[in-house]
């Protein structure tokens, strides 16, 4: 088994709540971003955008978007839940928001452009994990929030948040979880 296939057969996400938020090395982050963009994008349309959040940007987004929207949507919520929402993005050293930004094209369906955006998420995730960072692909409720989409530069009704790639440092190695039985999800014709 090659090193790459061995990595993918054992790849495991580290939950955001189980990573430390120390800063991510700038050179490493650049490598992760470059790898993330090496996906099939059907005609070189690049139907996605990446927004990198680090340091104060994580704090500001947590306070001015996530917490304020959480309180607006849940005005009678207990303070302990508000405290949790006020630190969502700060669980990581860097968060890469991936936006699906499809365009009109005569022969490339929007669905394929959206799939390409998901491929960006997976490449970012796998590259970060291959560099021994803790990483997790999350959406959570704020990925479907119009204020968050606008804050990240997305266009309401056109663009969507494909995911947030949380990248941090491992506090502990992740434990294996149950995986699907290949014979239950794979068919050979």
Secondary structure, DSSP 8 states (H G I E B T S, - for coil): --HHHHHHHH-----GGGEE-----HHHHHHHHHHHT-S--TTT---EEEEEEETHHHHHHIIIIIIHHHHHH-TT--HHHHHHHTTSGGGSSEEEEEEE-----SSS-HHHHHHHHHHHHHHHHHHHHHTT-EEEEE--GGGG-HHHHHHTT--TTT-EEEEEEEEEEESS---------HHHH----
